[in-house]
Amino acid sequence: MAAPVHALPALTMPLANNATLVPPSVDPQCYLMPIVVLHPSAPLPTLDCIQPPLPSEDCIKASVSATLRVLRHPTDEWTCLHDTAPATTVANISSLRVQYRGDSSLRFTKHQHLLKFDAPTPLLSMPADTDWSLHGPFIDGSLMRNHLAHWLYRNTGRYSPRSQHVALYIVNSKGVPAYAGYYLLLETIGYGPNRVGLAPNLAASEDHSGGWAWQFNPLKYGTYSPNVVFDMYQGKFGMGARPLLMYPSGSSLSQRMRDDFVNVSVGFLPLYYRYLWHNMTAPLTLKHHIDVGSHVDYFLHTEWSLNQDAYSKSAYFFKDRQSPVEAGPVWDLNLAYGLGSHAHANVWLYLAQPAWMRLVCNFEFANLAIARWKALRTSVWSDASVVTFVQATAAPLQRNLEKCKDWTSNKPSCASVSGSNQGTFADQVSHLQAILVERAHWMDDHIEGLFQKLDGSVCGSVGDLPAFNCAEDGDDGGCLTAPAKYYSKVLFPPIRPPRRLETPRESVVLKQSSSAYDMPSIDPCWLSMGTSLTAGYITLTCSGHGYCPMGPNATCVCNNHATSFDCKGGNERPVVVSTRTWAITRWDAALLSVCGVLALVAGLSVWRHHRRSRQGEPLLRRGGGPHYGASKPAVVAEAVVL
């Protein structure tokens, strides 16, 4: 068990003026923000950790128990690590586990951390939940891109993770708190009443229309992913990828729930993709499939942020009970606002995304997007509002960084960011601010251009299309000459508030059936073995040793002769030869290799003699003859349906 946080040893260095006469404005261990002290019970893994046999979780993602202490001085603007005032400790928590999070960021010296509490826990001014992120900006020299992005999205009236800058210390193996840098204490995307707030979706319920939530991202070991049907509709509008289930938990689903989700006749995603293909000339029925307002807000936020990943990776969606699909919340803005490949884009990013192209070709979406952008730009998304927020966020960070000779270093009070961040911290903030204003002004000038004459190059060349996206009458092209006459008439749809149900079974009608089909079960066709760690013999599902057909009621087809339903066991021969077996058989292998070479030489001699005797045969001269390897397409097809 981890040592209690109050047992942390005091360091023999000057204390802050909260406790001594040393001015906090020069004391490197004093901050104009809360301090978080994380005390793991054992060192967190390193990149050279020993990987368990595959399939398994990435060894660097192993969690350890920890304690957490949150410091914030009750009256002074400065909070110091060694402040002796009891009221400075606002949280002292020992029931949590910590692990690294992220993928590409694992190679950074400043790691991202996931905190998982045993029970819902409030932190600082943010309401209680179990999962939290300590996000450490490393590439982002402004230290605020994610903080800014979530604030902007919340200003639409929708949920987006709350955040608070903190100074992070991690207690090392010697028991000494070591400075890790400025972090963002950030809510993860959750679906309880204090975050997105979805209806409970129980196997025993009569209604499985929601809540559901999913994202698009590479699959991880131990996650659940629907075995969707990869038909032309899914390929065109479903990103050609399996969604990653976020809610409810995969182990709580019944077979009926799984089958309905992927059934092309009743599943809400297959029906939505079919609508986009076949029914663009029936524009009013789009709202039966998606919450158009939420997709508009997500679209505008993504285009403004220049977040190149938001349409295809870290792209979150959810569906409440008896409600259409909503887009969001936004997530992973590390490469937004000028840090990605679209730093100074003067084009719409959605043009590379078939489903979003289709939405813009819907008259309701186009009208709402134009009207919504103009309304937000005159209020919470105005230049003045955004610049004020950026400057207010930068001010305390700037004052702390004035203590640093090299502001990018990992010394106490410094930013601990990549040395690739050029210039000063103020330069980084100015660049962020300039990108924000530049892109917003570009969108101001081009937003009415979403009204268009429609064709295959604009909407995608499938299905029937209206001639214009001005009005319900697809032949009405008046918006091209008088756009305000059209978008000024639309009313933005009401925003769904988060459900505040505290009792999971409240408002849930339970079914009477007790059949296995309606009981929670684990489906090896949905349980992912992950794609980040691979080996030649590991498959995506079926315990890594088989594949599943697409669609409802699929079962594993094992490739290891296993007789179990999930391909875990059986009388199969081992896939990987053990070290001991190799030691016994390596001389046999060498002997077989020598024999093989001799056989090859003999065979080549016979073939050359036979070929000389047939030089005049027409079939041989034309290069005809049998084609070997005809079984390969079957192998390819098998890989497609993993």
C-alpha positions in Angstrom: 0.0 0.0 0.0 1.2 3.5 -0.8 2.6 5.6 2.0 0.2 8.3 3.2 0.9 11.6 1.6 1.3 13.4 4.9 4.5 11.3 5.4 6.3 13.1 2.5 9.7 14.3 3.8 10.3 18.0 4.1 13.1 19.2 1.8 16.0 21.1 3.2 15.6 24.3 1.2 14.2 27.8 1.8 10.5 28.0 2.5 8.1 30.5 1.0 7.1 33.7 2.7 3.9 32.1 3.6 6.1 30.3 6.2 9.4 32.2 6.0 10.8 35.6 4.8 11.7 34.3 1.3 9.6 36.2 -1.3 7.4 33.8 -3.3 8.0 35.8 -6.4 11.5 34.5 -6.4 11.1 31.2 -4.7 11.0 28.6 -7.5 8.7 26.3 -5.4 5.9 28.9 -5.2 3.2 29.1 -7.8 0.3 31.3 -8.8 -1.8 28.1 -9.1 -2.6 25.0 -7.1 0.2 22.4 -6.6 -0.5 18.7 -7.1 1.8 16.2 -5.4 1.5 12.7 -6.8 3.1 9.9 -4.7 3.1 6.5 -6.6 3.6 3.5 -4.5 6.2 2.2 -7.0 8.0 3.8 -9.9 5.9 4.1 -13.0 7.1 2.0 -16.0 9.7 3.1 -18.4 9.9 2.7 -22.2 12.2 -0.4 -21.7 9.7 -2.2 -19.6 9.3 -6.0 -20.1 6.2 -6.7 -22.3 4.1 -9.6 -21.2 3.3 -12.2 -23.8 0.9 -10.9 -26.5 -1.9 -10.2 -26.6 -1.7 -8.0 -23.5 -1.7 -4.4 -22.4 1.3 -2.2 -23.3 3.6 -2.7 -20.4 4.2 1.1 -20.1 0.5 1.6 -19.4 0.6 -0.5 -16.2 -1.0 1.3 -13.3 0.3 1.6 -9.8 -1.5 2.7 -6.6 -0.8 6.2 -5.5 -1.7 9.0 -3.1 -2.5 12.5 -4.1 -2.2 15.8 -2.3 -3.6 19.1 -3.7 -2.3 22.3 -2.2 -3.8 25.8 -2.6 -3.2 28.6 -0.1 -6.5 29.8 1.4 -5.7 33.6 1.3 -2.4 34.2 -0.5 -2.2 34.3 -4.3 1.0 32.2 -4.1 0.9 28.5 -3.1 4.2 27.1 -2.0 5.3 23.4 -1.9 6.5 23.6 1.8 3.8 25.8 3.2 3.0 24.7 6.7 -0.5 26.2 6.9 -2.9 23.2 7.4 -5.6 24.9 5.3 -3.3 24.8 2.3 -4.0 21.1 1.8 -7.4 21.1 0.1 -7.3 17.3 -0.8 -5.4 14.4 0.6 -6.5 11.2 -1.2 -5.1 7.7 -1.0 -7.6 5.6 -3.0 -6.5 5.9 -6.6 -4.3 4.4 -9.3 -2.2 6.2 -11.8 -0.9 5.2 -15.2 0.5 6.8 -18.3 -1.9 7.7 -21.0 -1.5 8.7 -24.7 0.4 7.0 -27.5 2.8 9.2 -29.5 3.2 11.4 -26.3 4.8 8.4 -24.5 8.1 9.2 -26.1 8.1 12.7 -24.6 10.0 13.4 -21.4 6.9 15.0 -20.0 4.3 12.2 -19.7 0.5 12.3 -19.6 -1.1 10.7 -16.6 -4.5 9.1 -16.0 -5.9 9.1 -12.5 -8.5 6.6 -11.6 -10.2 7.0 -8.2 -12.0 4.2 -6.4 -15.1 6.5 -5.9 -16.2 9.8 -7.5 -13.9 12.5 -6.2 -14.1 16.3 -6.7 -10.9 18.1 -7.4 -10.4 21.8 -6.9 -13.6 23.5 -8.2 -14.6 20.6 -10.5 -17.4 18.2 -9.6 -16.9 14.6 -8.5 -16.0 11.7 -10.9 -13.7 8.8 -11.0 -11.4 9.4 -13.9 -9.1 12.5 -14.4 -6.2 13.4 -16.6 -3.0 15.2 -15.8 -2.3 16.6 -19.3 1.3 17.9 -19.6 1.7 20.3 -22.6 5.0 19.6 -24.2 4.8 20.5 -27.9 2.4 23.3 -27.0 4.6 26.2 -25.8 1.6 28.3 -24.9 0.5 25.7 -22.3 -3.1 26.4 -23.0 -4.4 24.9 -26.3 -6.5 22.2 -24.7 -7.6 24.6 -21.9 -8.7 27.2 -24.5 -10.4 24.6 -26.8 -12.6 23.2 -24.0 -13.5 26.7 -22.8 -14.6 27.7 -26.3 -16.7 24.5 -26.7 -18.4 25.0 -23.3 -19.3 28.6 -24.4 -21.7 27.0 -27.0 -23.7 25.7 -24.0 -22.5 22.1 -24.4 -20.4 20.0 -22.1 -16.6 19.9 -22.6 -14.1 18.8 -20.0 -13.3 21.4 -17.3 -9.7 22.1 -16.6 -7.3 23.9 -14.2 -3.6 24.7 -14.5 -1.5 23.1 -11.8 2.2 22.7 -10.9 2.9 18.9 -10.7 5.3 17.3 -8.4 5.9 13.5 -8.5 7.5 11.8 -5.5 10.5 9.8 -6.6 12.0 6.6 -5.3 13.9 8.5 -2.7 10.7 10.0 -1.3 11.5 13.5 -2.6 8.9 15.5 -4.6 10.4 16.1 -8.1 9.0 18.9 -10.2 7.4 17.6 -13.4 6.2 20.9 -15.0 2.9 22.8 -15.6 0.0 20.5 -16.2 -3.7 20.8 -16.9 -5.8 18.9 -14.4 -8.5 17.9 -16.9 -11.7 16.0 -16.7 -11.7 13.0 -19.0 -14.7 12.5 -21.2 -17.2 10.6 -19.0 -20.9 9.9 -19.2 -22.0 10.3 -15.6 -24.3 13.0 -14.3 -21.5 15.5 -13.8 -20.1 15.2 -17.3 -21.9 14.3 -20.6 -24.8 12.8 -18.5 -26.3 9.9 -20.4 -29.2 7.6 -19.5 -28.2 4.2 -18.1 -28.3 1.5 -20.7 -29.0 -1.8 -19.0 -29.2 -5.3 -20.4 -32.4 -5.8 -18.4 -34.0 -2.6 -19.9 -36.7 -2.7 -22.5 -35.2 0.4 -24.2 -31.7 0.2 -25.6 -31.9 3.3 -27.7 -29.4 5.0 -25.3 -27.2 5.9 -23.8 -24.5 4.9 -26.2 -21.1 6.6 -26.7 -18.2 5.8 -29.0 -15.1 7.3 -30.6 -12.9 6.7 -33.6 -9.3 5.9 -32.7 -6.9 2.9 -32.9 -8.3 0.1 -30.8 -6.5 -0.7 -27.6 -6.1 -4.0 -25.7 -9.1 -4.7 -23.5 -11.4 -2.2 -25.2 -14.7 -3.1 -26.9 -15.5 -2.4 -30.5 -18.6 -3.3 -32.5 -18.1 -5.8 -35.3 -19.8 -3.5 -37.8 -20.6 -4.5 -41.3 -18.1 -3.1 -43.7 -20.4 -2.4 -46.6 -20.2 0.5 -49.1 -22.2 2.7 -46.7 -19.8 2.1 -43.7 -16.8 2.5 -46.0 -18.0 5.8 -47.4 -19.4 7.5 -44.3 -18.3 5.5 -41.3 -14.6 6.3 -41.8 -14.0 2.7 -42.8 -13.1 1.9 -39.2 -14.6 0.1 -36.2 -15.9 2.5 -33.6 -14.4 2.2 -30.1 -17.2 1.8 -27.5 -17.1 4.3 -24.6 -20.4 3.7 -22.9 -21.9 1.6 -21.5 -19.1 -0.8 -20.4 -18.6 -3.6 -22.9 -19.0 -6.3 -20.3 -22.4 -5.0 -19.4 -23.9 -5.6 -22.9 -26.3 -8.4 -23.8 -26.1 -10.2 -27.1 -29.4 -8.5 -28.1 -27.8 -5.0 -27.5 -24.8 -5.9 -29.6 -26.8 -7.4 -32.4 -29.1 -4.4 -32.6 -26.1 -2.0 -32.7 -24.5 -3.6 -35.8 -27.7 -4.8 -37.5 -27.9 -2.9 -40.8 -31.7 -3.0 -40.7 -32.2 -1.5 -37.2 -28.8 -0.1 -36.0 -28.9 3.7 -35.7 -25.4 4.1 -37.3 -26.1 1.8 -40.4 -29.4 3.6 -40.9 -27.7 7.0 -40.7 -25.1 6.0 -43.3 -27.8 4.8 -45.6 -29.7 8.0 -45.2 -26.6 10.0 -46.3 -26.2 7.8 -49.3 -29.8 7.5 -50.5 -31.9 10.3 -49.0 -30.3 13.7 -49.6 -33.4 14.8 -51.4 -35.4 14.3 -48.2 -33.5 16.8 -46.1 -35.9 17.2 -43.2 -35.4 13.6 -42.1 -31.7 14.2 -41.2 -32.8 15.3 -37.7 -34.3 11.9 -37.1 -30.7 10.5 -37.3 -28.5 13.2 -35.7 -28.8 16.2 -33.5 -28.1 18.8 -36.2 -27.2 21.5 -33.7 -24.5 19.5 -32.0 -22.9 18.6 -35.3 -23.0 22.3 -36.3 -21.2 23.3 -33.1 -18.6 20.5 -33.5 -18.1 21.4 -37.1 -17.5 25.1 -36.4 -15.2 24.4 -33.4 -13.2 22.0 -35.5 -12.8 24.3 -38.5 -11.8 27.2 -36.2 -9.3 25.2 -34.2 -7.7 23.8 -37.3 -7.7 20.5 -35.4 -6.8 18.1 -38.2 -7.6 15.0 -36.2 -11.1 15.9 -35.0 -12.9 14.5 -38.0 -11.3 11.1 -37.9 -9.3 10.5 -34.7 -10.3 11.3 -31.1 -13.7 12.0 -32.7 -16.4 11.4 -30.0 -20.1 10.8 -30.5 -22.9 9.8 -28.2 -26.6 9.0 -28.2 -29.0 9.5 -25.3 -32.1 7.4 -24.8 -34.8 8.2 -27.4 -32.6 10.9 -28.9 -30.6 11.3 -32.1 -26.8 11.0 -32.3 -24.8 14.0 -31.0 -21.2 15.0 -31.9 -18.6 15.7 -29.2 -17.3 16.5 -26.8 -14.0 17.7 -28.4 -10.8 16.1 -27.3 -7.0 16.1 -28.0 -6.2 19.6 -29.2 -2.4 19.3 -29.0 -1.9 20.0 -32.7 -4.7 22.6 -33.0 -4.5 26.4 -33.5 -1.4 26.4 -35.7 0.7 23.5 -34.5 -0.4 20.9 -37.1 0.0 20.6 -40.8 -2.9 23.1 -41.3 -1.2 26.0 -39.5 -2.4 28.7 -41.9 -5.1 26.8 -43.8 -7.2 28.9 -46.1 -9.5 26.0 -47.0 -12.3 24.1 -45.2 -10.9 21.0 -43.5 -14.2 19.1 -43.8 -13.7 18.7 -47.6 -11.6 15.6 -47.0 -14.4 14.0 -44.9 -17.3 12.4 -47.0 -19.9 12.3 -44.1 -19.3 16.0 -43.3 -19.4 17.0 -46.9 -22.8 15.4 -47.0 -24.0 17.3 -44.0 -23.0 20.7 -45.5 -25.1 19.7 -48.5 -28.2 19.5 -46.3 -30.0 22.9 -46.2 -30.8 22.8 -42.5 -27.2 22.1 -41.6 -25.9 24.8 -43.9 -28.3 27.5 -42.7 -27.7 26.6 -39.0 -23.9 26.7 -39.5 -23.9 30.1 -41.0 -26.4 31.6 -38.5 -24.7 30.0 -35.5 -21.2 31.2 -36.5 -22.4 34.7 -36.9 -24.2 34.6 -33.5 -21.3 33.2 -31.6 -18.8 35.7 -33.2 -20.9 38.6 -31.9 -20.8 37.2 -28.3 -18.8 34.4 -26.6 -16.6 33.7 -29.7 -15.8 37.3 -30.5 -12.2 38.5 -30.9 -12.4 40.5 -27.7 -13.8 37.6 -25.7 -11.1 35.2 -26.9 -8.2 37.5 -26.6 -9.3 38.4 -23.0 -9.4 34.7 -22.1 -6.0 34.0 -23.6 -4.3 37.0 -21.9 -5.9 36.1 -18.5 -4.7 32.5 -18.8 -1.2 33.6 -19.8 -0.7 36.2 -17.0 0.0 33.9 -14.0 2.0 31.5 -16.2 4.1 34.5 -17.4 4.8 35.7 -13.8 5.9 32.2 -12.7 8.2 31.8 -15.8 10.0 35.1 -15.0 11.9 33.1 -12.3 13.5 30.9 -15.1 16.6 31.6 -17.0 15.4 29.1 -19.7 11.6 29.1 -19.6 11.4 25.8 -21.5 13.5 23.8 -19.0 12.2 21.4 -16.4 13.5 23.3 -13.4 10.9 24.3 -10.7 8.6 27.1 -11.9 9.7 26.6 -15.6 7.4 25.2 -18.4 9.0 21.8 -19.0 8.2 21.9 -22.7 10.0 20.9 -25.9 13.1 23.0 -26.8 11.6 23.3 -30.3 9.4 26.1 -29.0 11.1 29.2 -30.4 11.3 32.6 -28.7 9.8 33.5 -25.4 6.6 32.3 -23.7 5.0 35.6 -24.7 6.0 34.9 -28.3 4.2 31.5 -28.1 1.0 33.2 -26.7 1.1 35.8 -29.4 1.4 33.2 -32.1 -1.6 31.3 -30.7 -3.6 34.5 -30.5 -2.7 35.5 -34.0 -3.8 32.1 -35.4 -7.1 32.3 -33.5 -7.9 35.7 -35.0 -6.6 35.0 -38.5 -8.6 31.8 -38.9 -11.8 33.4 -37.4 -11.6 36.3 -39.8 -11.1 33.8 -42.7 -14.3 32.0 -41.6 -16.1 35.3 -41.3 -15.3 36.0 -44.9 -16.2 32.5 -46.2 -19.0 31.2 -43.9 -21.7 32.2 -46.4 -19.9 30.2 -49.0 -21.3 27.1 -47.4 -24.4 27.9 -49.6 -23.5 26.2 -52.9 -24.8 24.7 -56.1 -24.5 21.0 -55.4 -22.9 18.3 -57.4 -20.7 15.2 -56.9 -17.5 17.3 -56.3 -19.2 19.2 -53.5 -21.3 16.4 -51.9 -19.7 13.1 -53.1 -20.8 11.2 -56.2 -23.3 8.8 -54.7 -27.1 9.0 -54.6 -29.5 11.7 -55.8 -28.7 15.3 -54.8 -30.7 18.5 -54.6 -29.6 21.3 -56.9 -28.9 23.7 -54.0 -28.6 23.7 -50.2 -30.6 26.9 -49.6 -34.0 25.6 -48.6 -36.2 22.5 -48.4 -37.0 23.0 -52.0 -33.7 21.8 -53.5 -34.3 23.8 -56.7 -34.3 27.1 -54.8 -30.9 28.8 -55.4 -31.8 32.2 -54.0 -29.3 31.8 -51.1 -26.4 32.3 -53.6 -27.4 35.9 -54.1 -29.3 36.8 -50.9 -27.9 34.5 -48.2 -29.2 36.5 -45.2 -32.8 36.0 -46.4 -32.3 32.3 -45.7 -30.1 31.9 -42.6 -31.7 34.7 -40.7 -35.0 32.7 -40.5 -33.6 29.6 -38.8 -33.9 28.9 -35.1 -31.1 27.0 -33.4 -32.3 23.7 -31.9 -32.4 23.5 -28.1 -29.3 21.9 -26.4 -29.8 18.7 -24.6 -28.9 19.1 -20.9 -26.9 16.4 -19.1 -29.1 13.8 -17.3 -28.7 14.1 -13.6 -30.0 10.7 -12.6 -28.2 9.4 -9.6 -29.9 6.0 -9.3 -29.1 3.9 -12.4 -32.5 2.1 -12.4 -34.5 5.3 -12.1 -36.8 5.8 -15.1 -35.8 2.4 -16.6 -38.5 -0.1 -17.6 -37.1 -3.6 -17.1 -38.0 -6.5 -19.3 -39.3 -9.8 -17.9 -37.1 -12.0 -20.0 -34.3 -13.9 -18.3 -32.9 -15.7 -21.4 -29.2 -15.7 -22.0 -29.7 -13.5 -25.1 -30.8 -10.7 -22.7 -28.1 -11.2 -20.0 -24.8 -9.3 -19.8 -22.0 -11.3 -21.5 -18.6 -10.8 -22.9 -18.4 -11.1 -26.7 -14.9 -12.0 -28.0 -16.0 -10.5 -31.3 -16.2 -7.1 -29.6 -13.3 -7.5 -27.1 -10.3 -6.0 -28.8 -6.7 -7.3 -28.5 -5.4 -3.9 -29.7 -3.6 -2.7 -32.7 -0.7 -0.7 -31.1 1.2 -3.9 -30.1 1.2 -6.5 -32.8 2.8 -9.8 -33.7 2.4 -11.8 -36.9 0.0 -14.3 -35.3 -2.1 -11.9 -33.2 -5.6 -11.0 -34.6 -7.8 -8.1 -33.5 -10.4 -10.1 -31.7 -11.1 -13.7 -30.5 -8.3 -13.6 -27.9 -5.9 -12.8 -30.6 -6.3 -16.2 -32.3 -9.2 -16.0 -34.6 -11.6 -13.7 -36.5 -15.3 -12.9 -36.5 -17.7 -12.5 -39.4 -19.3 -9.1 -39.6 -22.7 -8.2 -38.2 -25.1 -9.7 -35.7 -24.7 -13.0 -33.8 -21.1 -13.5 -35.0 -19.0 -16.2 -33.4 -15.2 -16.7 -33.4 -13.6 -18.7 -36.1 -10.4 -19.9 -34.5 -7.1 -20.3 -36.3 -5.4 -22.2 -33.6 -7.6 -25.3 -33.5 -9.1 -24.1 -30.2 -12.5 -25.5 -29.2 -13.5 -22.7 -26.8 -15.9 -20.0 -28.0 -13.2 -17.3 -27.6 -10.3 -19.2 -29.1 -8.4 -19.1 -25.8 -8.0 -22.8 -25.2 -8.1 -26.2 -27.0 -5.7 -28.9 -28.1 -3.9 -26.7 -30.5 -0.2 -26.7 -30.8 1.6 -23.6 -29.4 1.8 -20.7 -31.8 5.2 -19.6 -30.5 7.9 -22.2 -30.0 9.3 -21.9 -26.5 13.0 -21.3 -25.8 13.4 -24.9 -24.5 11.9 -26.4 -27.7 14.3 -24.3 -29.7 17.2 -25.5 -27.8 16.2 -29.1 -28.5 15.4 -28.8 -32.2 17.9 -26.3 -33.5 20.4 -29.0 -34.7 17.5 -30.7 -36.4 16.6 -27.5 -38.1 20.2 -27.0 -39.3 20.2 -30.5 -40.7 16.9 -29.9 -42.4 18.3 -26.7 -43.9 21.3 -28.6 -45.4 19.0 -31.2 -46.8 16.7 -28.6 -48.3 19.6 -26.9 -50.1 20.8 -30.2 -51.6 17.2 -31.0 -52.7 16.9 -27.5 -54.3 20.1 -28.0 -56.3 19.0 -31.4 -57.5 15.6 -30.1 -58.4 17.1 -27.2 -60.3 19.2 -29.6 -62.4 16.2 -31.7 -63.3 14.1 -28.6 -64.2 16.9 -27.2 -66.5 17.2 -30.6 -68.3 13.4 -30.8 -68.6 13.1 -27.2 -69.9 15.7 -27.8 -72.6 13.8 -30.7 -73.9 10.6 -28.5 -74.3 12.0 -25.3 -75.8 9.8 -25.7 -78.9 6.5 -26.0 -77.1 4.2 -23.0 -77.8 2.7 -22.9 -74.3 6.1 -22.5 -72.7 7.1 -19.7 -75.2 3.9 -17.8 -74.4 4.5 -17.8 -70.7 1.4 -19.9 -70.1 0.9 -22.6 -67.5 -0.7 -23.0 -64.1 -0.9 -20.1 -61.5 0.1 -21.1 -58.1 -0.9 -19.4 -54.8 -4.6 -19.3 -55.6 -5.4 -19.6 -51.8 -4.0 -16.1 -51.0 -7.2 -14.1 -51.7 -8.8 -16.2 -49.0 -6.1 -15.1 -46.6 -6.6 -11.5 -47.5 -10.4 -11.8 -47.1 -9.8 -13.4 -43.7 -7.7 -10.4 -42.6 -10.4 -8.0 -43.7 -13.0 -9.4 -41.3 -10.8 -9.6 -38.2 
